[in-house]
Amino acid sequence: MRFPLALTAKIAAHIVKHKIRKTPKFAMVLQLEPLHTCNLTCTGCGRIREYSTSLKDMMSLEDCLASSIECDAPMVSICGGEPLIYPKIEELVAGILEQGRIVYICTNGMFMRKKMRDYLAAIYSPEIEPKVARLVSENLLSEKDAETIRNPKDAAAAKAKVVISPTKWMYWNVHIDGLEYTHDLIVEREGVFKECVDAIKMAKILGYQIATNTTVYKETDAKEIEQMFEYFSAL
């Protein structure tokens, strides 16, 4: 993948630092799993079998942030399980960004739009209204959700809530295993592909960085993967 210049510079600085120190081995990416719980039961996911006895286990926010500091990798990939289920995911992302690291949130996409609605409610002002109106017009927000963003029941709480905001240092990394029929078959739920597409469209309108992540099986049709990349690149 091609990184923006700022990310490339951060990674290069990390490498140079360790070369100067003559560190024999050092991490480039920390794969952080704050929990193993997931809302899907994907056909090819080994986590369901590997973590059958620890699906309810969860790291504390403090342990997660301490692990990031101890590893000292320039990039942290937050995965799981489904990381957006983690109760302190907003605080975790904020804490890792405060450490000066690049963050990837590896998600199946099902909760992305909810997290972005929280973001819109936290920052809503008349200047944001054109984006809210556009999201409604493109059926990425319902009228009910838009009204909740404009007039939350507890405005003070909405404004004070820690949210996942767009930044050049953070990526939504959305798992897509094929086009609609194939992807929904693999994740064992209809409508997941469409939700991923809508979440990506919404994220791009709001200025988030997006990456995708694909598992290739021995049965995978390489031509379909090529078509899938073309489709998402067009977004």
N, C-alpha and C positions, 0 to 999 in steps of 0.2 A: 504494500500500500504506500502511496505517496503522502508524506506528511507535509503540512504547511511549514514555512520557514522557521517560525517560532518554535514549533515542536522539534524540528530537526536540530535546531541550535541547542535546545535543552538536552536532548539525547546525546549529542556530540560532546557537550560540556561534561556530562556524566562519565562518558568513556575516557575523555582526556584526564579528568580528575583521577581516575583509578590507574590509568597508564602512568601518570606522574608518580603516584604512590607505589607503583609496581604491584598492585593487587593481583594475585594470580587468578582469582575467579571472583566475579561480581555479578549481581542480578541486573537484568535489564527490565524485566516485568515481574511484578508480584501478582499472582492469581489468588485473590482473596475471596474466600467463601464464607460469608458471615452466617449463612444458614443453608440447610439442604432441602428445605421444604419447597415444593413447586405446585403451581396450580394446573399443570398439564402432566400427562403421562405419555410422553413421546415414545414411539416404538423403539427407536435406536438409542435411547438414553440409558447408559449403564448406571447412572446415579441411583435409580430406583432400586437396583439390586445391591450396589455397593454400599449404599447408605440406609439399607432397610432398618437397621437397628438404631440409627441416629437422625432420622428425619425430623425429629422435634428439637434437636440440639441447635443452639444459637450462640454465637460469640457476642460478648458485650461490646458496646461501642468503644470503650476504653481499650479492650484487647485488640480490636480491629485497627485502631489508630496506632497503637504501640507496635503492632506487627508491621505496619507500613513504615514506621520509623526504623525499626530493627533491620528490615530488609534493605531499605534505602534505594529501591529501584526508582527510576524516573517515571515509570508507568505503572499504574495499578489497575488491573482488570477485576472489577467486582462482579462475581458470578455466583454460582450456587448449584442447585436450587434456583429459584427466581428471586433476584436481589430486590426487586421492587416490593416484595412481600415483607422484607426486613423492616421492622417498626421504626428504626432510626436511620433509614437509608438517606434521608435528606441531610441529617447531621454528619453521617459518614462521608458523603460526597463533599460536603463543605469542609470537613476536617482534613481530608486528603488534599483538597485543592489548596487549603491554607499551608500545607506542608510544601507546596510548590511542585506538586506532581501532576502528571497527565492522568486523567481518569477515563476508563471505559466502563460503561454499565452494560453488561451482557444480559440482554432481556429477550423474552419471547414476545414482547410488544403489547401484551394484553392490558397492562396498567399504565402505559406511557401517557395516554391522553388524559387520564385522571391526574397524573403528576403535573402535566402541563396546564391543566385547568387550575390546579392549586397555585401554580406560578402566576397565571393571569390574574387570579383573584388577589394575590399578594401585591401585584404591581399596578392594578387597574387604575386608570385615570382617563380623562377625555382623549388624551393623545393615543391611548391604546385602543380606543373604540374602533378605528378603521380595521385593525387586524381581527378584532372579535367579530365584526360584521362580515369580513371576508371569510372567516372560518365557518360562520353560520351559512353564508351563501354557497359554500362548497361542501356543505353537509358534513363538516368535520367537528362541528359543535351543534348541539340541539338548541333550540330557542330557550328551553328551560335551563340548560347549563349556562348559556350566555347571560341570562337574567340573574342566575346565582353568582356569576362572576361580577356582574355590575353591582348587584345589591345583596351581598352575602348576609346570612342571618346574624352573624357576629362579625361585623366589619373589622373590629380591632383585632380579633383572633386571626382572621384571614390575613391581615397586613403583617402581623407579628410572626406568622408561621414560617419556619425555615423551609425553603423550596429549592428545587433543582432548576437553576437558571441557565440560560444559554451562555457559553463561554468558549473561547478557542481551545481551552485546556480540557474540555470534557466532551466525550462522544456517547451518544446512544449507539450501542452495538446490537443490532436487531438480528435475531436468528431466523433465517429463511432457508428452507431446504429444497425449494423448487417453486414452480408456478402453483396456482391456486389448488387444483385437485391434488397434486402430489404433496404439497406442504400440509394441507388439512388432513390428508390420509396419514401422514407420518406423525403429526401431533395429536391425532385421534380426536379432533374436534372441528366441526364445520365453522367457517367464519373467521378463523384465526388469521388466514392470509389477508383477507380484506381488512381486518383490524390493524394488521401490521402496515399495510399500505396507507390507511388513513392516518395512523400515528406518524409515519414518516412524512407524509404530506404536511401535517400540522406542525411537526418539528421544523421542517424547512421554512415554513412561513414565519415561524417565531424566531428563526436564526440559530437553531441548534445545529451542532455537527452530527453527522450520521455515518455510521459504518454498518456493514452487514456481515454475518457469520454463517457459513454453510457447512453442514456435514455431508460428505460425499460417501455413499455406500457402494458396495460392489454392484448393486442393481441400478445405481443412479444413471440416468440418461444424460450424457455429457452435453448433447445438443440442447436439452431443456435448461441445463445450468447456464449455458451461453445465452439463451433467450431470456432467462431470469436476470442475468447481469445487465443485459441491454435494457430490459424493462425498468429495473431500479435505477440504473444510471440516468435514464431519461427523467426521473423524478428529481 
